[in-house]
Amino acid sequence: MTMTTRTTPIRVLVAKPGLDGHDRGAKVIARALRDAGMEVIYTGLRQTPEMIVNAALQEDVDCVGLSILSGAHNAIVPRVTSMLKERGASDILVVLGGTIPHQDIDFLKAQGVAAIFGPGTSLDATVKFIRENVKPRGLVIA
């Protein structure tokens, strides 16, 4: 039986796009991912889609986590996912957290969002999803 083992920690970029000024949730998620052994890059507040994609590529991340509370998700998320595709980085897992209305979920998933974590989602569920869904990189076949 062949077993693969990841040799590098999962790298996650946590970003707060748009004009939303509330980042407590993003900081809690960033800390939980770090505590789970992931490397986390937090971009801070008021990031543009271009800034987020550039940081994701520069930091060579496995996952981009967007935290949006402002209601601008239907404009911002498609821009981020399309820019990742344009830049040859469609293998980066994109997840979204925040207050996302149920009726927007199908649209966002069609844009390339792998999962949407709303209020009340456990930190363990978020960590588990990222671990199970990042694309394999830096693997050793044993």
N, CA, C and O of each residue as an XYZ file, in Angstrom:
568
protein
N       0.834     -1.171      0.000
C       0.000      0.000      0.000
C       0.887      1.245      0.000
O       1.801      1.358      0.817
N       0.617      2.182     -0.919
C       1.373      3.413     -1.000
C       0.697      4.475     -0.151
O      -0.514      4.681     -0.234
N       1.489      5.138      0.660
C       0.940      6.191      1.510
C       1.658      7.488      1.179
O       2.877      7.497      1.005
N       0.915      8.581      1.091
C       1.525      9.874      0.846
C       1.473     10.698      2.117
O       0.488     10.673      2.854
N       2.546     11.425      2.358
C       2.632     12.277      3.533
C       3.036     13.670      3.085
O       4.001     13.834      2.338
N       2.327     14.632      3.523
C       2.661     16.019      3.191
C       3.900     16.407      3.989
O       3.979     16.161      5.193
N       4.861     17.015      3.309
C       6.110     17.387      3.976
C       6.160     18.844      4.395
O       7.062     19.255      5.125
N       5.194     19.625      3.936
C       5.164     21.042      4.287
C       3.810     21.379      4.912
O       2.801     20.758      4.581
N       3.789     22.360      5.814
C       2.498     22.756      6.395
C       1.596     23.372      5.326
O       2.078     23.951      4.353
N       0.319     23.242      5.514
C      -0.650     23.917      4.647
C      -0.511     25.415      4.885
O      -0.464     25.873      6.026
N      -0.446     26.172      3.788
C      -0.330     27.633      3.867
C      -1.668     28.266      3.495
O      -2.217     27.998      2.426
N      -2.185     29.106      4.387
C      -3.495     29.728      4.191
C      -3.351     31.245      4.257
O      -2.737     31.786      5.176
N      -3.927     31.915      3.269
C      -4.023     33.366      3.293
C      -5.422     33.719      3.776
O      -6.410     33.324      3.158
N      -5.512     34.461      4.877
C      -6.796     34.924      5.392
C      -6.907     36.400      5.033
O      -6.041     37.199      5.388
N      -7.985     36.759      4.321
C      -8.112     38.118      3.820
C      -9.477     38.720      4.144
O     -10.489     38.020      4.189
N      -9.481     40.012      4.365
C     -10.695     40.797      4.608
C     -10.863     41.764      3.436
O     -10.346     42.881      3.469
N     -11.585     41.335      2.402
C     -11.745     42.213      1.237
C     -12.814     43.279      1.451
O     -13.707     43.138      2.286
N     -12.695     44.339      0.677
C     -13.719     45.367      0.687
C     -13.586     46.324      1.851
O     -12.530     46.445      2.472
N     -14.683     46.997      2.128
C     -14.675     48.069      3.122
C     -15.082     47.625      4.515
O     -15.222     48.453      5.415
N     -15.272     46.339      4.700
C     -15.645     45.806      6.002
C     -14.544     46.094      7.020
O     -13.380     45.776      6.774
N     -14.891     46.684      8.144
C     -13.903     47.033      9.151
C     -13.884     46.108     10.348
O     -13.218     46.408     11.339
N     -14.587     45.001     10.290
C     -14.658     44.082     11.425
C     -13.837     42.839     11.129
O     -14.149     42.096     10.199
N     -12.787     42.606     11.913
C     -11.915     41.466     11.613
C     -11.723     40.496     12.775
O     -10.815     39.666     12.736
N     -12.551     40.583     13.796
C     -12.405     39.669     14.923
C     -12.536     38.211     14.480
O     -11.726     37.369     14.869
N     -13.557     37.912     13.666
C     -13.757     36.545     13.187
C     -12.576     36.048     12.377
O     -12.152     34.904     12.540
N     -12.039     36.891     11.506
C     -10.887     36.500     10.700
C      -9.682     36.194     11.592
O      -8.930     35.255     11.330
N      -9.507     36.987     12.636
C      -8.384     36.748     13.552
C      -8.573     35.454     14.342
O      -7.607     34.737     14.601
N      -9.809     35.157     14.724
C     -10.091     33.900     15.430
C      -9.783     32.706     14.516
O      -9.159     31.734     14.940
N     -10.226     32.792     13.269
C      -9.956     31.718     12.304
C      -8.453     31.571     12.076
O      -7.928     30.458     12.070
N      -7.768     32.686     11.892
C      -6.319     32.636     11.670
C      -5.617     31.936     12.830
O      -4.722     31.117     12.620
N      -6.022     32.256     14.036
C      -5.402     31.638     15.218
C      -5.703     30.135     15.272
O      -4.821     29.340     15.595
N      -6.936     29.747     14.958
C      -7.316     28.327     14.972
C      -6.525     27.539     13.925
O      -6.098     26.414     14.183
N      -6.332     28.128     12.754
C      -5.564     27.441     11.710
C      -4.101     27.307     12.131
O      -3.481     26.268     11.904
N      -3.551     28.353     12.741
C      -2.168     28.271     13.252
C      -2.052     27.198     14.322
O      -1.118     26.396     14.317
N      -3.018     27.193     15.246
C      -3.001     26.190     16.316
C      -3.096     24.772     15.761
O      -2.644     23.819     16.396
N      -3.691     24.635     14.565
C      -3.818     23.327     13.919
C      -2.576     22.980     13.093
O      -2.557     21.956     12.410
N      -1.545     23.821     13.148
C      -0.296     23.528     12.469
C      -0.156     24.108     11.070
O       0.795     23.791     10.355
N      -1.090     24.946     10.683
C      -1.001     25.563      9.364
C      -0.216     26.868      9.462
O      -0.166     27.503     10.515
N       0.393     27.254      8.346
C       1.039     28.562      8.266
C      -0.013     29.535      7.763
O      -0.643     29.289      6.735
N      -0.210     30.637      8.475
C      -1.272     31.584      8.142
C      -0.675     32.958      7.860
O       0.152     33.467      8.616
N      -1.113     33.534      6.763
C      -0.765     34.897      6.408
C      -2.070     35.683      6.492
O      -3.029     35.375      5.784
N      -2.108     36.690      7.352
C      -3.309     37.521      7.486
C      -3.024     38.861      6.821
O      -2.061     39.541      7.177
N      -3.853     39.240      5.860
C      -3.596     40.443      5.074
C      -4.040     41.724      5.739
O      -3.592     42.804      5.351
N      -4.905     41.637      6.726
C      -5.448     42.838      7.342
C      -6.706     43.292      6.626
O      -7.217     42.609      5.738
N      -7.194     44.454      7.027
C      -8.465     44.984      6.537
C      -8.342     45.648      5.173
O      -7.259     46.030      4.731
N      -9.499     45.769      4.525
C      -9.699     46.566      3.314
C      -8.791     46.183      2.154
O      -8.135     47.033      1.551
N      -8.767     44.902      1.857
C      -7.957     44.393      0.755
C      -8.768     44.367     -0.537
O      -9.952     44.028     -0.524
N      -8.138     44.721     -1.640
C      -8.788     44.603     -2.946
C      -8.593     43.182     -3.462
O      -7.685     42.485     -3.010
N      -9.427     42.742     -4.397
C      -9.194     41.418     -4.994
C      -7.779     41.292     -5.568
O      -7.153     40.239     -5.443
N      -7.277     42.347     -6.189
C      -5.920     42.310     -6.754
C      -4.872     42.104     -5.671
O      -3.939     41.321     -5.844
N      -5.023     42.802     -4.562
C      -4.080     42.653     -3.454
C      -4.110     41.228     -2.903
O      -3.069     40.656     -2.580
N      -5.302     40.668     -2.802
C      -5.459     39.311     -2.261
C      -4.808     38.291     -3.184
O      -4.058     37.429     -2.725
N      -5.083     38.380     -4.468
C      -4.517     37.420     -5.425
C      -3.000     37.567     -5.491
O      -2.284     36.566     -5.508
N      -2.506     38.794     -5.527
C      -1.051     38.989     -5.543
C      -0.402     38.392     -4.305
O       0.633     37.733     -4.407
N      -0.993     38.612     -3.141
C      -0.438     38.054     -1.901
C      -0.484     36.524     -1.923
O       0.466     35.867     -1.496
N      -1.583     35.960     -2.419
C      -1.709     34.498     -2.483
C      -0.606     33.898     -3.344
O      -0.025     32.872     -2.990
N      -0.321     34.532     -4.465
C       0.716     34.021     -5.357
C       2.104     34.243     -4.774
O       2.946     33.346     -4.836
N       2.358     35.410     -4.213
C       3.660     35.699     -3.625
C       3.965     34.783     -2.449
O       5.111     34.382     -2.248
N       2.940     34.456     -1.676
C       3.122     33.627     -0.486
C       3.006     32.132     -0.789
O       3.206     31.298      0.094
N       2.681     31.796     -2.042
C       2.587     30.402     -2.475
C       1.647     29.593     -1.564
O       2.014     28.540     -1.043
N       0.426     30.117     -1.391
C      -0.515     29.493     -0.475
C      -1.270     28.335     -1.122
O      -1.370     28.232     -2.344
N      -1.791     27.480     -0.268
C      -2.630     26.357     -0.687
C      -4.105     26.725     -0.644
O      -4.925     26.110     -1.325
N      -4.441     27.736      0.163
C      -5.835     28.092      0.414
C      -5.950     29.590      0.644
O      -5.103     30.206      1.291
N      -7.017     30.161      0.100
C      -7.375     31.547      0.393
C      -8.691     31.506      1.155
O      -9.678     30.946      0.678
N      -8.699     32.101      2.341
C      -9.907     32.224      3.133
C     -10.353     33.674      3.148
O      -9.645     34.545      3.653
N     -11.526     33.931      2.594
C     -12.070     35.286      2.553
C     -13.100     35.444      3.658
O     -13.955     34.577      3.835
N     -13.029     36.526      4.394
C     -13.983     36.820      5.451
C     -14.727     38.087      5.068
O     -14.146     39.171      5.013
N     -16.035     37.936      4.800
C     -16.818     39.077      4.327
C     -18.098     39.216      5.155
O     -18.900     38.287      5.254
N     -18.261     40.379      5.735
C     -19.471     40.683      6.492
C     -20.250     41.824      5.856
O     -21.373     42.110      6.270
N     -19.676     42.471      4.869
C     -20.227     43.712      4.326
C     -21.362     43.524      3.326
O     -22.070     44.482      3.017
N     -21.549     42.320      2.819
C     -22.564     42.093      1.806
C     -22.038     42.219      0.393
O     -22.809     42.089     -0.558
N     -20.764     42.466      0.226
C     -20.170     42.646     -1.108
C     -19.648     41.345     -1.718
O     -18.921     41.378     -2.711
N     -20.006     40.215     -1.140
C     -19.460     38.928     -1.572
C     -19.755     38.601     -3.029
O     -18.905     38.011     -3.696
N     -20.928     38.958     -3.550
C     -21.267     38.608     -4.936
C     -20.462     39.409     -5.955
O     -20.397     39.025     -7.122
N     -19.854     40.502     -5.538
C     -18.983     41.277     -6.419
C     -17.513     40.904     -6.221
O     -16.767     40.776     -7.192
N     -17.098     40.729     -4.968
C     -15.686     40.505     -4.657
C     -15.237     39.088     -4.962
O     -14.194     38.894     -5.586
N     -16.002     38.096     -4.535
C     -15.573     36.700     -4.680
C     -15.367     36.302     -6.142
O     -14.340     35.695     -6.449
N     -16.290     36.610     -7.063
C     -16.037     36.242     -8.463
C     -14.776     36.900     -9.031
O     -14.088     36.309     -9.865
N     -14.476     38.108     -8.586
C     -13.258     38.777     -9.055
C     -12.020     38.037     -8.560
O     -11.074     37.839     -9.323
N     -12.014     37.631     -7.304
C     -10.867     36.891     -6.752
C     -10.696     35.565     -7.481
O      -9.590     35.234     -7.908
N     -11.771     34.807     -7.628
C     -11.640     33.477     -8.254
C     -11.266     33.592     -9.732
O     -10.492     32.776    -10.232
N     -11.800     34.586    -10.436
C     -11.437     34.719    -11.852
C      -9.986     35.166    -12.003
O      -9.299     34.728    -12.926
N      -9.515     36.025    -11.117
C      -8.110     36.443    -11.179
C      -7.175     35.281    -10.860
O      -6.115     35.158    -11.472
N      -7.554     34.427     -9.908
C      -6.730     33.249     -9.625
C      -6.632     32.367    -10.872
O      -5.551     31.884    -11.209
N      -7.755     32.160    -11.552
C      -7.746     31.359    -12.784
C      -6.886     32.009    -13.852
O      -6.083     31.333    -14.495
N      -7.043     33.317    -14.051
C      -6.255     34.050    -15.052
C      -4.762     33.944    -14.787
O      -3.962     33.932    -15.723
N      -4.390     33.868    -13.536
C      -2.970     33.823    -13.154
C      -2.453     32.395    -13.011
O      -1.340     32.185    -12.530
N      -3.258     31.406    -13.429
C      -2.828     30.006    -13.396
C      -2.827     29.397    -12.009
O      -2.072     28.462    -11.743
N      -3.657     29.909    -11.129
C      -3.669     29.436     -9.742
C      -5.037     28.894     -9.348
O      -5.461     29.048     -8.202
N      -5.719     28.269    -10.279
C      -7.050     27.739     -9.966
C      -6.991     26.537     -9.033
O      -8.028     26.076     -8.555
N      -5.781     26.019     -8.766
C      -5.642     24.909     -7.830
C      -5.657     25.368     -6.371
O      -5.688     24.535     -5.465
N      -5.635     26.680     -6.134
C      -5.703     27.186     -4.761
C      -7.146     27.068     -4.277
O      -8.071     27.563     -4.920
N      -7.321     26.412     -3.148
C      -8.633     26.244     -2.532
C      -9.126     27.604     -2.052
O      -8.382     28.338     -1.402
N     -10.375     27.946     -2.366
C     -10.966     29.206     -1.903
C     -12.148     28.868     -1.007
O     -13.066     28.151     -1.404
N     -12.105     29.401      0.214
C     -13.205     29.235      1.156
C     -13.656     30.620      1.599
O     -12.905     31.593      1.527
N     -14.895     30.682      2.056
C     -15.502     31.952      2.401
C     -16.181     31.840      3.756
O     -16.841     30.845      4.053
N     -16.013     32.866      4.570
C     -16.695     32.924      5.844
C     -17.355     34.266      6.013
O     -16.933     35.259      5.420
N     -18.385     34.296      6.817
C     -19.072     35.542      7.086
C     -20.570     35.370      7.032
O     -21.093     34.256      7.088
N     -21.244     36.484      6.922
C     -22.706     36.464      6.869
C     -23.131     36.444      5.405
O     -23.304     37.488      4.776
N     -23.293     35.252      4.887
C     -23.627     35.045      3.475
C     -25.069     34.537      3.404
O     -25.372     33.473      3.943
N     -25.956     35.279      2.751
C     -27.341     34.813      2.629
C     -27.426     33.473      1.898
O     -26.692     33.220      0.942
N     -28.316     32.642      2.359
C     -28.478     31.305      1.792
C     -28.683     31.339      0.273
O     -28.161     30.486     -0.444
N     -29.435     32.315     -0.209
C     -29.738     32.367     -1.639
C     -28.512     32.683     -2.501
O     -28.577     32.539     -3.722
N     -27.397     33.108     -1.898
C     -26.183     33.416     -2.655
C     -25.194     32.254     -2.722
O     -24.218     32.315     -3.470
N     -25.435     31.207     -1.955
C     -24.470     30.120     -1.834
C     -24.226     29.404     -3.160
O     -23.070     29.184     -3.521
N     -25.267     29.037     -3.890
C     -25.071     28.326     -5.160
C     -24.272     29.162     -6.148
O     -23.390     28.641     -6.831
N     -24.572     30.449     -6.230
C     -23.835     31.342     -7.121
C     -22.355     31.368     -6.755
O     -21.500     31.252     -7.633
N     -22.044     31.517     -5.476
C     -20.655     31.597     -5.028
C     -19.904     30.297     -5.277
O     -18.736     30.319     -5.665
N     -20.560     29.176     -5.059
C     -19.914     27.888     -5.334
C     -19.660     27.720     -6.823
O     -18.641     27.150     -7.214
N     -20.568     28.206     -7.660
C     -20.368     28.149     -9.111
C     -19.189     29.025     -9.539
O     -18.599     28.804    -10.597
N     -18.850     30.009     -8.724
C     -17.712     30.883     -9.014
C     -16.383     30.281     -8.563
O     -15.322     30.846     -8.826
N     -16.440     29.135     -7.884
C     -15.206     28.475     -7.479
C     -14.959     28.407     -5.986
O     -13.892     27.962     -5.563
N     -15.917     28.836     -5.176
C     -15.766     28.733     -3.717
C     -16.033     27.287     -3.312
O     -17.076     26.723     -3.642
N     -15.085     26.697     -2.598
C     -15.212     25.287     -2.210
C     -16.150     25.103     -1.025
O     -16.851     24.094     -0.938
N     -16.168     26.069     -0.111
C     -17.024     25.958      1.078
C     -17.322     27.338      1.621
O     -16.537     28.275      1.473
N     -18.484     27.439      2.257
C     -18.894     28.681      2.892
C     -19.196     28.365      4.350
O     -20.026     27.511      4.659
N     -18.501     29.075      5.245
C     -18.648     28.858      6.675
C     -19.358     30.060      7.280
O     -18.796     31.152      7.362
N     -20.580     29.848      7.697
C     -21.370     30.927      8.272
C     -21.198     31.007      9.775
O     -20.455     30.227     10.370
N     -21.892     31.958     10.386
C     -21.830     32.098     11.839
C     -22.197     30.783     12.527
O     -23.144     30.104     12.127
N     -21.446     30.439     13.551
C     -21.719     29.220     14.295
C     -20.969     27.996     13.809
O     -20.999     26.957     14.470
N     -20.290     28.090     12.660
C     -19.492     26.966     12.179
C     -18.353     26.730     13.168
O     -17.683     27.671     13.593
N     -18.144     25.477     13.525
C     -17.068     25.192     14.488
C     -15.700     25.380     13.834
O     -15.526     25.158     12.636
N     -14.744     25.792     14.650
C     -13.382     25.947     14.151
C     -12.839     24.608     13.668
O     -12.119     24.549     12.672
N     -13.185     23.531     14.373
C     -12.740     22.198     13.971
C     -13.248     21.827     12.582
O     -12.522     21.218     11.797
N     -14.496     22.193     12.276
C     -15.061     21.883     10.954
C     -14.305     22.628      9.866
O     -14.067     22.078      8.790
N     -13.930     23.858     10.129
C     -13.175     24.646      9.156
C     -11.796     24.039      8.932
O     -11.371     23.863      7.791
N     -11.099     23.720     10.015
C      -9.770     23.104      9.921
C      -9.850     21.794      9.155
O      -9.043     21.545      8.260
N     -10.810     20.963      9.498
C     -10.963     19.654      8.855
C     -11.223     19.809      7.356
O     -10.628     19.095      6.549
N     -12.102     20.730      6.981
C     -12.403     20.925      5.565
C     -11.154     21.333      4.792
O     -10.881     20.788      3.723
N     -10.402     22.281      5.321
C      -9.193     22.732      4.624
C      -8.201     21.587      4.498
O      -7.650     21.362      3.420
N      -7.967     20.862      5.581
C      -7.027     19.726      5.531
C      -7.426     18.706      4.476
O      -6.577     18.178      3.758
N      -8.719     18.431      4.386
C      -9.189     17.386      3.473
C      -9.315     17.847      2.027
O      -9.468     17.015      1.133
N      -9.256     19.145      1.778
C      -9.556     19.623      0.435
C      -8.457     20.423     -0.253
O      -8.610     20.760     -1.427
N      -7.357     20.741      0.425
C      -6.267     21.409     -0.288
C      -5.678     20.432     -1.294
O      -5.668     19.221     -1.073
N      -5.194     20.972     -2.391
C      -4.564     20.144     -3.412
C      -3.207     19.665     -2.896
O      -2.482     20.431     -2.260
N      -2.859     18.413     -3.163
C      -1.570     17.896     -2.678
C      -0.389     18.636     -3.291
O      -0.335     18.861     -4.500
N       0.556     19.009     -2.431
C       1.821     19.615     -2.854
C       2.875     19.158     -1.863
O       2.551     18.836     -0.720
N       4.096     19.127     -2.271
C       5.170     18.768     -1.356
C       4.986     17.415     -0.724
O       5.199     17.250      0.477
N       4.583     16.422     -1.538
C       4.304     15.096     -1.006
C       5.492     14.167     -1.154
O       6.283     14.288     -2.089
N       5.603     13.259     -0.235
C       6.587     12.201     -0.293
C       5.826     10.891     -0.398
O       4.949     10.625      0.423
N       6.141     10.070     -1.385
C       5.505      8.765     -1.530
C       6.345      7.767     -0.744
O       7.545      7.624     -0.983
N       5.705      7.081      0.191
C       6.440      6.120      1.035
C       6.006      4.705      0.718
O       6.508      3.756      1.321
